[in-house]
C-alpha cells in the first residue's frame, strides 16, 4: 500500500525572546498550538494525536514535561508521543508526526516543540560529564570550534566567511517578526569586531538563548482538501544518526548527514539539489556551519561551500537562499529550533512567510542536526503534492 500524502495546513510560532516571564511552559506551548490551529481554521476536536519534542529535560529541570502539558495541548484522552534527539529534536518530532499520518494511523496530528531556556542553564546542561565521552567543557561552542578549524584547514576558506553568514542571517531576521534578535544597527564591521569566544567563532557568530515554541498541523489528503489555504506537501523526510565518537568519524561532514539528505532526495526524486531545490532553512547555530552543511547536503562540492557564501549565492536575493527567517543564529529555543526550520520551509511554499517570502519557492528543504553532529533530520516540502 502506498503512503498517505502528508500536508502542512497550519503553522504557529510564539515571538521568540530571551525570557517569557509572562507565561509558564504550558502557556508558551499553548500559544504556538493555538496559532497553528487558527492558521488551519481547525479546533482541538479536529486533532487525533499530539507529538511533542524538546531538548534534554535537565535544561528546565521538569522531567517528562509532556505529561504536565497534555491538558494545555488538548491531548487528554488522545495519543501523545514525546520525541528527543538533542538539537535535531524539532525536526525529528515533525517527522514522527508526519509518519503517523503517512501510515494512516491518524488523520490529523498536532506536532509541537519548545524550549524555555530562561528557566535553564544550558551551559551547565551541555557540560555534564558522560562516561567514555569527550567532555564538552565550555558548552557547544567549545565542542564545535575545532571542527570549524578543521574545515578551514581542509577547504582553505578565509576567516571572513563566518562573519558574512552572521551578517546575512541577522539582516534576514529583521524581516521576521517572530525572530529573537532584531539588531537594527547591525553592520559587517560590528560582527567582525565582536569578542572571540571559541577561535574562530566570535560572539556575533553564535546563536542566542531563546524562549519559544513552534507548532504545525499535519493532515492527510482529505484534511488538506478542507484547508482554507494551499498546504505545503511533504515530498520526502528522513532521520539518521551515528555515534558521537568513533574511529574515522568525519566531524566536518558527518556520514549520517550525507545519508539523511540522500534519502530525502531519493524520496522526492531530486537528481541535483543545487538545481532542483529553491531554498534551505538550515540548522546553523554557529555561522561557519552554513558552508559546511552546504557541502554535507550536496549543494556544493567538498571544500567549495564557502565560495557560495562569499559570492552571495545564499543571500535572500541569491540563487540558493539559506535561512530566510534569520535561522538559528537569530532564534534558538533549542528544542524548537529544528521544527522552526521545517515550519519556515512550509511557510515559504505556502507563500505565508511575510517580508522574508521568496518569489520562487516551490521546493524548500528544512534541516536540523543535534548532539555532537550525530543526529540529523530533514524534510523537503513542495507546493504540489507528491506523485502517487
C-alpha positions in Angstrom: 0.0 0.0 0.0 1.3 3.5 -0.9 1.9 6.1 1.8 -0.8 8.7 2.5 0.4 12.2 1.3 1.2 14.5 4.2 0.2 18.2 4.1 1.1 21.1 6.4 -2.1 23.1 6.8 -1.2 25.1 9.9 1.8 26.8 11.4 2.1 28.7 14.7 5.1 30.2 16.5 5.5 32.3 19.6 7.5 35.5 19.5 11.0 34.2 20.4 12.7 36.2 23.2 15.3 35.8 25.9 12.7 35.3 28.6 9.0 34.9 28.5 8.3 35.7 32.2 4.6 36.2 31.5 3.7 32.6 30.8 4.6 29.1 32.2 5.8 26.4 29.9 2.2 25.3 29.4 1.2 28.8 28.4 4.1 29.0 26.0 3.2 25.8 24.1 -0.5 26.5 24.1 0.2 29.9 22.4 2.0 28.2 19.5 -0.6 25.4 19.2 -3.5 27.9 19.1 -1.8 29.9 16.4 -1.3 26.7 14.3 -5.0 25.8 14.8 -6.1 29.3 13.8 -3.9 29.1 10.7 -5.6 25.8 9.8 -9.0 27.0 10.8 -9.3 23.9 13.0 -10.3 23.2 16.6 -8.8 20.9 19.3 -11.6 18.4 18.4 -10.0 18.0 14.9 -6.7 16.8 16.4 -6.4 13.0 16.6 -3.0 12.9 18.3 -0.2 15.1 19.6 3.6 14.6 19.1 5.8 16.8 21.2 9.5 17.3 21.4 12.1 19.3 23.3 15.8 19.1 24.2 17.0 17.3 27.4 14.7 17.5 30.4 17.5 18.8 32.6 17.5 22.1 30.7 14.4 23.3 32.7 14.5 20.6 35.3 11.0 19.4 34.6 11.1 15.7 34.0 8.7 14.2 31.4 7.1 17.6 30.8 4.8 16.1 28.1 2.6 14.7 31.0 2.3 18.1 32.5 1.5 19.7 29.1 -1.2 17.2 28.0 -4.1 19.5 29.1 -2.6 22.6 27.6 -2.3 20.9 24.2 -5.7 19.4 24.1 -4.2 15.9 24.4 -6.2 14.5 27.4 -7.8 11.3 26.2 -5.7 11.3 22.9 -2.5 9.6 22.0 0.6 11.7 22.9 4.2 10.9 21.9 7.4 12.5 23.2 10.5 12.7 20.9 14.1 13.5 21.9 17.1 13.7 19.6 19.1 16.6 21.1 19.2 19.7 18.9 17.6 18.0 15.9 14.5 17.1 18.0 12.3 19.7 16.4 12.8 18.1 13.0 12.5 14.6 14.3 9.3 15.4 16.2 7.7 16.7 12.9 8.8 13.6 11.1 7.3 11.2 13.7 4.1 13.1 13.4 4.2 13.1 9.6 4.8 9.3 9.6 1.7 8.8 11.7 -0.3 10.5 9.0 1.6 8.8 6.1 0.9 5.4 7.7 -2.8 6.3 8.1 -2.6 5.7 11.9 -4.1 9.2 12.4 -5.7 11.7 10.0 -4.7 14.9 11.6 -1.8 15.4 14.1 -0.6 18.4 16.1 3.1 18.5 16.4 4.9 20.9 18.7 8.4 21.6 20.0 9.6 24.1 22.6 12.3 25.3 25.0 12.1 27.8 27.8 15.8 28.4 28.2 15.3 31.3 30.7 14.4 28.6 33.2 17.5 26.6 32.5 21.3 26.7 32.5 22.2 25.3 29.1 26.0 25.8 29.6 25.8 23.6 32.7 23.4 21.2 30.9 25.7 20.7 28.0 28.8 20.2 30.1 27.7 17.2 32.3 30.4 14.6 32.4 29.4 11.4 30.5 31.4 8.2 30.8 33.5 7.3 27.8 32.6 10.6 26.0 34.7 13.6 25.1 33.9 16.4 27.6 32.1 19.5 26.1 33.9 21.8 28.6 32.6 25.2 27.6 29.3 24.0 26.1 28.5 23.5 22.4 30.8 26.2 21.1 33.9 24.6 22.7 33.0 21.3 21.1 32.3 22.6 17.6 35.1 25.2 17.2 37.8 22.6 16.5 35.6 21.2 13.8 35.3 24.6 12.2 39.1 25.0 12.3 39.4 21.6 10.6 37.0 22.8 7.9 39.1 25.9 7.4 42.3 23.9 7.0 40.6 21.4 4.7 38.9 23.9 2.4 41.3 26.9 2.5 38.3 29.1 3.5 39.3 32.7 4.5 38.5 33.7 8.1 35.9 36.2 6.9 33.2 33.6 5.9 31.7 33.3 9.4 31.0 37.0 9.7 29.4 37.1 6.2 26.9 34.4 7.3 26.1 36.1 10.6 25.6 39.5 8.9 23.3 37.9 6.4 21.2 36.0 8.9 20.8 38.9 11.3 19.6 41.1 8.5 17.1 38.4 7.4 15.8 38.3 10.9 14.8 41.9 10.7 12.1 40.8 8.2 10.8 38.1 10.6 8.6 39.4 13.4 8.9 36.2 15.4 12.8 36.2 15.4 14.5 36.7 18.7 17.4 39.0 17.6 16.4 42.2 15.8 19.7 44.1 15.6 18.7 47.2 13.6 22.2 48.7 13.7 24.0 45.5 12.6 26.9 46.0 10.3 29.6 43.6 8.9 32.2 45.6 10.8 30.3 45.1 14.1 30.2 41.3 13.6 33.9 41.2 12.7 34.8 43.3 15.8 32.8 41.1 18.2 34.7 39.4 21.0 36.3 36.0 20.2 34.6 33.2 22.2 36.0 30.0 20.7 38.5 30.7 18.0 37.4 31.2 15.2 33.8 31.7 16.5 33.0 35.3 17.6 30.2 36.3 19.8 28.1 37.7 16.9 28.6 34.4 15.0 26.8 32.4 17.7 23.1 31.6 18.4 21.2 33.3 21.2 19.4 31.5 24.1 15.7 31.8 23.5 12.3 31.0 25.0 9.9 29.9 22.3 7.6 27.2 20.8 6.6 26.2 17.3 3.6 24.0 16.2 2.3 22.6 13.0 -0.9 20.9 11.9 -0.2 17.9 9.7 -3.0 16.1 7.9 -3.9 13.7 5.1 -5.3 14.4 1.6 -8.8 14.7 2.9 -7.8 17.2 5.6 -5.8 19.2 3.0 -8.9 19.5 0.8 -10.7 21.2 3.7 -7.9 23.6 4.5 -8.6 27.3 4.0 -5.2 27.9 2.3 -2.9 25.9 0.0 -0.9 23.5 2.1 2.8 22.5 1.9 3.2 18.9 0.9 5.9 16.7 2.3 7.9 15.3 -0.6 10.5 13.4 1.4 11.7 13.1 5.0 14.3 11.2 6.8 16.3 10.8 10.1 19.8 9.4 10.5 22.2 9.1 13.4 25.8 8.0 14.2 27.9 7.8 17.4 29.4 11.0 18.8 32.8 9.5 18.6 34.2 6.5 16.5 37.3 5.8 14.6 37.2 7.6 11.3 34.4 9.9 12.1 34.3 13.0 9.9 33.3 15.8 12.1 33.4 18.3 9.2 31.0 16.4 7.1 29.3 13.5 9.0 28.2 10.5 7.1 24.8 10.5 8.8 24.1 13.9 7.3 25.0 12.8 3.8 22.9 9.7 4.1 19.9 11.6 5.5 20.0 14.1 2.7 20.4 11.4 0.1 17.3 9.5 1.4 15.2 12.7 1.3 16.4 13.4 -2.3 15.6 9.9 -3.4 12.1 10.0 -2.0 11.4 13.4 -3.6 13.0 12.5 -7.0 15.7 15.1 -6.6 18.6 14.4 -9.0 20.5 17.7 -8.5 19.8 19.5 -5.2 21.6 22.6 -6.3 19.3 22.9 -9.4 16.1 21.3 -8.1 15.7 22.9 -4.6 14.9 26.6 -4.4 16.0 27.4 -0.8 17.1 25.9 2.5 16.2 26.5 6.1 19.4 25.1 7.6 20.3 24.5 11.2 23.3 26.9 11.7 23.9 27.6 15.4 27.4 28.8 14.6 27.9 30.7 11.4 30.6 28.5 9.9 28.2 25.7 9.7 26.5 27.2 6.6 29.3 26.4 4.2 30.0 23.1 6.0 26.4 22.0 5.6 26.2 23.2 2.0 28.8 20.6 1.2 27.3 17.9 3.5 23.9 18.3 1.9 25.2 18.1 -1.6 24.7 21.7 -2.7 28.5 22.2 -3.2 31.5 20.0 -3.8 33.8 19.3 -0.9 35.8 22.4 0.0 33.6 24.7 -2.1 30.7 25.6 0.2 32.4 28.8 1.5 32.5 30.1 -2.1 28.7 30.0 -2.3 28.5 32.1 0.9 31.2 34.5 -0.2 29.7 35.1 -3.7 26.2 35.9 -2.3 24.5 32.7 -3.5 23.0 32.2 -0.1 21.7 35.8 0.4 17.9 36.4 0.3 18.2 37.6 -3.3 20.7 34.9 -4.2 20.4 31.8 -6.3 20.1 29.5 -3.3 18.8 31.5 -0.3 19.7 30.0 3.1 17.9 30.9 6.3 15.5 33.4 5.0 13.9 33.7 8.5 17.2 34.6 10.2 17.9 31.0 11.2 19.2 29.5 14.5 21.7 32.4 14.6 18.8 34.7 15.3 16.4 32.4 17.2 17.3 29.4 19.3 14.8 27.8 21.7 16.8 24.6 21.3 14.0 22.0 21.4 12.0 24.0 18.8 14.9 25.2 16.6 14.7 22.3 14.2 10.9 22.5 13.9 11.2 26.2 13.1 13.4 25.2 10.2 10.8 22.7 9.0 7.9 25.2 9.6 9.7 28.1 7.8 10.2 25.8 4.8 6.5 25.1 4.8 5.6 28.8 5.1 7.7 29.5 2.1 6.0 27.1 -0.2 2.6 28.1 1.2 3.6 31.8 0.4 2.9 32.7 4.0 6.4 33.9 5.0 5.6 37.6 5.1 8.5 40.0 4.5 11.0 37.2 4.1 8.9 35.4 1.4 10.8 34.4 -1.7 9.3 35.0 -5.1 10.3 31.5 -6.2 9.9 28.9 -3.5 8.3 25.7 -4.9 10.6 23.2 -3.2 12.3 24.1 0.1 14.5 21.9 2.4 14.2 22.0 6.2 17.3 20.7 8.0 18.2 20.0 11.6 21.1 18.4 13.4 21.9 17.8 17.1 24.2 16.3 19.7 27.8 16.1 18.6 26.8 16.3 14.9 25.3 12.8 15.3 21.5 13.3 14.9 20.1 14.5 11.6 16.5 15.2 10.5 15.4 16.7 7.2 12.3 17.2 5.1 11.6 18.6 1.7 8.3 20.3 1.2 6.7 21.5 -2.0 3.7 23.5 -3.3 2.4 20.4 -5.3 1.5 17.0 -3.8 3.9 14.1 -4.4 3.2 12.0 -7.4 1.3 8.8 -6.4 
